[in-house]
């Protein structure tokens, strides 16, 4: 991979990490959706981030031990996701802290600041404006 491609991939991965962190803070999705996105991100960014690759490998191993063939169904959005929701919830709970830790460690300082300070300040201001 040439340096320009690598830089573009790093930038794309930063956006994926930010999206996953934001997704983890919201409850308008299923655990199956979140787990699928973590697996997708690990696949896309694992070659530039050993931590992300390890996270994806651990997710896959954990899920497959509990429901053989589940990873393929999740990644391909095959029918039967409701039956996978239980194993996805277990995975979300089991890897919650580690997932957030890896995602935050992989963010650049600017992206970390954006997601943890600027976005939260925007939400605080919006709440204050509603109260006034």
DOGU-516388 format. One line per field, with one value per residue: residue number from 1; x negated, z negated, y negated of N, C-alpha, C, O in turn. Coordinates in nm, 3 decimals. Last residue first. Layout:
tikol <- c(NUM:...)
neast <- c(X:...)
nup <- c(Z:...)
nnorth <- c(Y:...)
caeast <- c(X:...)
caup <- c(Z:...)
canorth <- c(Y:...)
ceast <- c(X:...)
cup <- c(Z:...)
cnorth <- c(Y:...)
oeast <- c(X:...)
oup <- c(Z:...)
onorth <- c(Y:...)
END
This chain:
tikol <- c(132:131:130:129:128:127:126:125:124:123:122:121:120:119:118:117:116:115:114:113:112:111:110:109:108:107:106:105:104:103:102:101:100:99:98:97:96:95:94:93:92:91:90:89:88:87:86:85:84:83:82:81:80:79:78:77:76:75:74:73:72:71:70:69:68:67:66:65:64:63:62:61:60:59:58:57:56:55:54:53:52:51:50:49:48:47:46:45:44:43:42:41:40:39:38:37:36:35:34:33:32:31:30:29:28:27:26:25:24:23:22:21:20:19:18:17:16:15:14:13:12:11:10:9:8:7:6:5:4:3:2:1)
neast <- c(3.464:3.445:3.331:3.075:2.975:2.959:2.769:2.547:2.506:2.444:2.205:2.048:2.026:1.876:1.637:1.549:1.550:1.513:1.298:1.098:1.059:0.969:0.726:0.585:0.727:0.828:0.746:0.846:1.120:1.129:1.037:1.242:1.471:1.396:1.369:1.637:1.783:1.773:2.005:2.212:2.193:2.228:2.490:2.613:2.557:2.703:2.959:2.977:3.010:3.277:3.296:3.183:3.300:3.147:2.825:2.614:2.357:2.271:2.449:2.388:2.119:2.154:2.297:2.185:2.272:2.281:2.073:1.842:1.892:1.853:1.580:1.458:1.538:1.420:1.149:1.117:1.168:0.948:0.734:0.778:0.740:0.470:0.344:0.438:0.421:0.574:0.822:1.014:1.209:1.253:1.339:1.573:1.726:1.746:1.889:2.125:2.223:2.267:2.479:2.680:2.714:2.817:2.999:3.052:3.068:2.910:2.570:2.306:2.231:2.230:1.999:1.813:1.859:1.779:1.507:1.423:1.479:1.298:1.059:1.072:1.028:0.764:0.636:0.679:0.524:0.272:0.251:0.247:0.005:-0.191:-0.065:-0.085)
nup <- c(-2.833:-2.780:-2.527:-2.587:-2.727:-2.521:-2.354:-2.524:-2.537:-2.272:-2.245:-2.427:-2.291:-2.067:-2.200:-2.351:-2.211:-1.938:-1.930:-2.068:-1.889:-1.664:-1.772:-1.835:-1.665:-1.804:-1.936:-2.191:-2.139:-2.060:-2.296:-2.479:-2.364:-2.386:-2.663:-2.751:-2.597:-2.575:-2.709:-2.591:-2.323:-2.353:-2.442:-2.217:-2.032:-2.131:-2.090:-1.816:-1.657:-1.617:-1.458:-1.218:-1.022:-0.703:-0.696:-0.684:-0.664:-0.926:-1.052:-0.921:-0.997:-1.274:-1.310:-1.288:-1.612:-1.886:-2.067:-1.922:-1.760:-1.946:-2.009:-1.756:-1.685:-1.891:-1.840:-1.589:-1.656:-1.829:-1.653:-1.481:-1.658:-1.718:-1.469:-1.211:-0.948:-0.915:-1.027:-0.897:-0.793:-1.010:-1.203:-1.079:-1.085:-1.362:-1.431:-1.285:-1.418:-1.670:-1.607:-1.520:-1.752:-1.925:-1.736:-1.810:-1.978:-2.186:-2.184:-2.225:-2.011:-1.807:-1.872:-1.824:-1.550:-1.441:-1.505:-1.347:-1.090:-1.082:-1.094:-0.853:-0.672:-0.745:-0.678:-0.401:-0.330:-0.404:-0.224:0.021:-0.014:-0.040:0.094:0.000)
nnorth <- c(-2.740:-2.472:-2.466:-2.560:-2.342:-2.155:-2.280:-2.276:-1.998:-1.938:-2.080:-1.940:-1.698:-1.779:-1.872:-1.640:-1.400:-1.454:-1.637:-1.498:-1.288:-1.428:-1.528:-1.294:-1.007:-0.693:-0.466:-0.495:-0.468:-0.197:-0.069:-0.146:-0.036:0.238:0.272:0.230:0.434:0.710:0.801:0.653:0.737:1.013:1.025:0.916:1.117:1.327:1.206:1.159:1.373:1.381:1.153:1.226:1.373:1.312:1.142:0.957:1.038:1.026:1.208:1.450:1.476:1.502:1.742:1.989:2.088:1.927:1.923:1.913:1.691:1.480:1.505:1.479:1.216:1.064:1.121:1.001:0.732:0.687:0.726:0.509:0.300:0.335:0.294:0.113:0.162:0.390:0.329:0.186:0.360:0.534:0.356:0.266:0.503:0.543:0.310:0.355:0.582:0.472:0.294:0.471:0.621:0.435:0.185:-0.163:-0.381:-0.464:-0.584:-0.535:-0.381:-0.571:-0.713:-0.510:-0.464:-0.711:-0.711:-0.493:-0.593:-0.807:-0.664:-0.524:-0.732:-0.794:-0.557:-0.559:-0.779:-0.681:-0.466:-0.600:-0.736:-0.530:-0.213:0.118)
caeast <- c(3.487:3.493:3.468:3.164:2.993:3.045:2.903:2.603:2.536:2.565:2.320:2.081:2.097:2.010:1.718:1.568:1.573:1.621:1.424:1.150:1.101:1.096:0.828:0.623:0.628:0.860:0.714:0.700:1.067:1.173:0.963:1.101:1.460:1.427:1.253:1.526:1.817:1.663:1.874:2.184:2.188:2.102:2.384:2.621:2.504:2.556:2.915:2.975:2.872:3.219:3.357:3.104:3.275:3.264:2.917:2.749:2.436:2.203:2.443:2.524:2.155:2.077:2.360:2.237:2.192:2.377:2.209:1.851:1.896:1.984:1.682:1.440:1.575:1.565:1.211:1.093:1.255:1.085:0.751:0.781:0.872:0.569:0.341:0.452:0.345:0.438:0.732:0.903:1.160:1.210:1.219:1.462:1.695:1.682:1.756:2.041:2.193:2.166:2.352:2.631:2.670:2.679:2.987:3.009:3.166:2.984:2.712:2.372:2.232:2.332:2.128:1.822:1.884:1.918:1.596:1.408:1.547:1.442:1.092:1.085:1.155:0.869:0.635:0.741:0.669:0.324:0.249:0.357:0.130:-0.164:-0.148:0.000)
caup <- c(-2.836:-2.912:-2.545:-2.503:-2.796:-2.638:-2.302:-2.481:-2.659:-2.334:-2.159:-2.454:-2.419:-2.050:-2.116:-2.407:-2.355:-1.980:-1.861:-2.121:-2.025:-1.658:-1.719:-1.940:-1.677:-1.753:-1.794:-2.173:-2.185:-1.969:-2.170:-2.505:-2.378:-2.256:-2.576:-2.797:-2.600:-2.517:-2.737:-2.735:-2.358:-2.301:-2.526:-2.346:-2.010:-2.131:-2.223:-1.906:-1.687:-1.694:-1.591:-1.308:-1.149:-0.790:-0.655:-0.719:-0.540:-0.824:-1.091:-0.914:-0.855:-1.219:-1.341:-1.165:-1.491:-1.779:-2.119:-2.029:-1.700:-1.884:-2.115:-1.835:-1.602:-1.870:-1.965:-1.605:-1.563:-1.876:-1.768:-1.428:-1.597:-1.825:-1.531:-1.356:-0.996:-0.860:-1.096:-0.957:-0.712:-0.881:-1.228:-1.102:-0.957:-1.278:-1.488:-1.252:-1.274:-1.654:-1.660:-1.430:-1.629:-1.948:-1.807:-1.721:-1.870:-2.202:-2.150:-2.319:-2.143:-1.804:-1.878:-1.957:-1.648:-1.425:-1.560:-1.493:-1.138:-1.072:-1.198:-0.978:-0.668:-0.759:-0.817:-0.482:-0.304:-0.468:-0.368:-0.010:0.005:-0.151:0.100:0.000)
canorth <- c(-2.886:-2.512:-2.414:-2.641:-2.470:-2.129:-2.251:-2.404:-2.075:-1.879:-2.113:-2.080:-1.702:-1.722:-1.961:-1.773:-1.399:-1.365:-1.664:-1.625:-1.259:-1.357:-1.620:-1.388:-1.114:-0.827:-0.476:-0.495:-0.596:-0.302:-0.058:-0.178:-0.181:0.177:0.290:0.144:0.293:0.632:0.862:0.642:0.593:0.961:1.080:0.845:0.982:1.339:1.251:1.045:1.336:1.491:1.150:1.142:1.440:1.326:1.248:0.915:1.038:0.945:1.067:1.395:1.465:1.390:1.613:1.928:2.115:1.949:1.924:2.013:1.824:1.503:1.505:1.601:1.332:1.061:1.164:1.145:0.804:0.669:0.815:0.645:0.317:0.341:0.427:0.108:0.046:0.392:0.420:0.112:0.249:0.589:0.436:0.173:0.438:0.644:0.333:0.240:0.588:0.577:0.244:0.365:0.689:0.481:0.312:-0.056:-0.370:-0.339:-0.598:-0.626:-0.318:-0.466:-0.780:-0.570:-0.359:-0.664:-0.814:-0.489:-0.473:-0.834:-0.762:-0.450:-0.660:-0.895:-0.603:-0.454:-0.781:-0.802:-0.441:-0.506:-0.811:-0.624:-0.334:0.000)
ceast <- c(3.612:3.527:3.529:3.309:3.089:3.076:3.001:2.746:2.601:2.606:2.450:2.200:2.134:2.090:1.860:1.666:1.595:1.652:1.537:1.286:1.164:1.148:0.964:0.735:0.675:0.740:0.746:0.663:0.917:1.116:1.000:1.020:1.315:1.411:1.276:1.408:1.698:1.684:1.758:2.042:2.150:2.086:2.249:2.512:2.507:2.492:2.763:2.925:2.864:3.074:3.303:3.165:3.192:3.227:3.037:2.853:2.580:2.282:2.383:2.525:2.294:2.112:2.286:2.296:2.261:2.300:2.314:1.995:1.903:1.995:1.819:1.550:1.566:1.608:1.364:1.160:1.240:1.182:0.893:0.805:0.885:0.709:0.444:0.455:0.351:0.356:0.590:0.800:1.030:1.147:1.164:1.332:1.574:1.640:1.680:1.900:2.100:2.126:2.240:2.494:2.614:2.626:2.841:3.003:3.126:3.087:2.781:2.522:2.306:2.344:2.242:1.957:1.896:1.951:1.742:1.502:1.540:1.524:1.242:1.117:1.178:1.007:0.745:0.744:0.740:0.476:0.307:0.367:0.250:-0.033:-0.105:-0.090)
cup <- c(-2.770:-2.918:-2.677:-2.515:-2.719:-2.712:-2.418:-2.430:-2.622:-2.459:-2.219:-2.369:-2.457:-2.179:-2.101:-2.325:-2.415:-2.129:-1.920:-2.060:-2.087:-1.795:-1.713:-1.894:-1.785:-1.762:-1.735:-2.026:-2.169:-2.010:-2.075:-2.375:-2.400:-2.263:-2.441:-2.700:-2.637:-2.525:-2.692:-2.765:-2.505:-2.338:-2.484:-2.440:-2.139:-2.108:-2.229:-2.045:-1.787:-1.733:-1.678:-1.448:-1.245:-0.918:-0.748:-0.670:-0.560:-0.695:-0.981:-0.948:-0.839:-1.072:-1.278:-1.186:-1.367:-1.647:-2.012:-2.077:-1.805:-1.831:-2.057:-1.940:-1.683:-1.794:-1.955:-1.732:-1.575:-1.787:-1.823:-1.541:-1.539:-1.769:-1.643:-1.414:-1.148:-0.900:-1.043:-1.027:-0.765:-0.795:-1.098:-1.127:-0.973:-1.143:-1.402:-1.310:-1.234:-1.507:-1.639:-1.476:-1.530:-1.825:-1.832:-1.802:-1.766:-2.092:-2.161:-2.294:-2.245:-1.941:-1.883:-1.973:-1.790:-1.527:-1.553:-1.560:-1.290:-1.122:-1.199:-1.094:-0.800:-0.761:-0.841:-0.629:-0.389:-0.450:-0.445:-0.160:-0.026:-0.137:-0.009:0.000)
cnorth <- c(-2.925:-2.660:-2.460:-2.595:-2.559:-2.259:-2.226:-2.383:-2.207:-1.956:-2.060:-2.124:-1.845:-1.727:-1.908:-1.856:-1.536:-1.376:-1.581:-1.657:-1.384:-1.322:-1.551:-1.481:-1.210:-0.920:-0.613:-0.514:-0.605:-0.437:-0.170:-0.174:-0.224:0.026:0.224:0.152:0.205:0.481:0.772:0.689:0.576:0.814:1.022:0.894:0.902:1.203:1.261:1.085:1.221:1.460:1.263:1.136:1.357:1.401:1.253:1.015:0.995:0.935:0.981:1.245:1.405:1.370:1.495:1.789:2.058:1.965:1.956:2.029:1.934:1.646:1.541:1.614:1.461:1.187:1.164:1.197:0.955:0.747:0.807:0.745:0.458:0.365:0.443:0.249:0.034:0.269:0.421:0.200:0.190:0.479:0.493:0.248:0.345:0.585:0.435:0.255:0.474:0.590:0.346:0.316:0.586:0.551:0.345:0.073:-0.265:-0.319:-0.462:-0.639:-0.403:-0.400:-0.678:-0.639:-0.413:-0.556:-0.769:-0.590:-0.463:-0.714:-0.792:-0.545:-0.585:-0.829:-0.704:-0.494:-0.676:-0.811:-0.560:-0.481:-0.723:-0.702:-0.433:-0.124)
oeast <- c(3.645:3.609:3.650:3.400:3.175:3.188:3.115:2.835:2.700:2.724:2.552:2.286:2.241:2.210:1.956:1.767:1.654:1.768:1.644:1.378:1.269:1.269:1.064:0.827:0.792:0.660:0.697:0.559:0.864:1.069:0.913:0.944:1.271:1.345:1.185:1.353:1.662:1.609:1.658:1.968:2.066:1.978:2.166:2.449:2.412:2.383:2.701:2.855:2.756:3.021:3.284:3.093:3.138:3.134:3.030:2.954:2.660:2.275:2.438:2.591:2.316:2.132:2.349:2.340:2.381:2.268:2.423:2.035:1.963:2.095:1.891:1.607:1.657:1.703:1.429:1.221:1.339:1.268:0.951:0.885:0.991:0.787:0.500:0.558:0.279:0.233:0.496:0.701:0.944:1.045:1.043:1.227:1.483:1.531:1.562:1.802:2.006:2.008:2.131:2.403:2.514:2.507:2.751:3.003:3.161:3.185:2.717:2.593:2.363:2.454:2.339:2.022:1.980:2.061:1.818:1.569:1.639:1.626:1.304:1.194:1.289:1.092:0.812:0.843:0.848:0.548:0.383:0.476:0.344:0.033:0.004:-0.179)
oup <- c(-2.765:-3.000:-2.685:-2.512:-2.777:-2.755:-2.412:-2.461:-2.684:-2.485:-2.218:-2.416:-2.514:-2.177:-2.119:-2.378:-2.523:-2.169:-1.949:-2.131:-2.151:-1.818:-1.753:-1.970:-1.823:-1.856:-1.627:-1.996:-2.137:-1.925:-2.016:-2.347:-2.347:-2.179:-2.386:-2.661:-2.561:-2.463:-2.762:-2.838:-2.538:-2.379:-2.568:-2.509:-2.168:-2.159:-2.323:-2.111:-1.836:-1.830:-1.798:-1.545:-1.343:-0.919:-0.860:-0.611:-0.467:-0.625:-0.946:-0.881:-0.754:-1.029:-1.234:-1.090:-1.346:-1.581:-2.043:-2.121:-1.780:-1.854:-2.114:-1.958:-1.678:-1.834:-2.006:-1.731:-1.571:-1.837:-1.860:-1.528:-1.549:-1.826:-1.661:-1.409:-1.207:-0.888:-1.118:-1.080:-0.686:-0.731:-1.078:-1.077:-0.889:-1.094:-1.372:-1.245:-1.158:-1.476:-1.596:-1.395:-1.464:-1.795:-1.768:-1.925:-1.649:-2.112:-2.146:-2.375:-2.341:-1.984:-1.955:-2.077:-1.867:-1.584:-1.648:-1.658:-1.355:-1.189:-1.305:-1.183:-0.853:-0.842:-0.945:-0.698:-0.442:-0.543:-0.540:-0.216:-0.093:-0.237:-0.064:-0.083)
onorth <- c(-3.044:-2.702:-2.485:-2.678:-2.626:-2.282:-2.272:-2.463:-2.246:-1.976:-2.128:-2.198:-1.868:-1.756:-1.982:-1.904:-1.547:-1.364:-1.633:-1.698:-1.377:-1.325:-1.610:-1.510:-1.208:-0.911:-0.647:-0.572:-0.712:-0.513:-0.233:-0.267:-0.325:-0.034:0.161:0.049:0.115:0.406:0.760:0.622:0.493:0.772:0.986:0.815:0.829:1.177:1.211:1.008:1.188:1.516:1.246:1.116:1.409:1.483:1.203:0.979:0.995:0.834:0.876:1.166:1.319:1.256:1.399:1.726:2.077:1.867:2.004:2.137:2.039:1.714:1.623:1.722:1.544:1.255:1.255:1.304:1.028:0.819:0.909:0.836:0.519:0.442:0.551:0.316:-0.047:0.271:0.448:0.150:0.149:0.501:0.500:0.209:0.346:0.614:0.415:0.216:0.495:0.606:0.310:0.298:0.612:0.543:0.289:0.069:-0.277:-0.247:-0.358:-0.699:-0.350:-0.366:-0.697:-0.626:-0.367:-0.556:-0.786:-0.558:-0.429:-0.731:-0.801:-0.508:-0.584:-0.864:-0.702:-0.468:-0.701:-0.846:-0.542:-0.476:-0.767:-0.730:-0.421:-0.138)
END
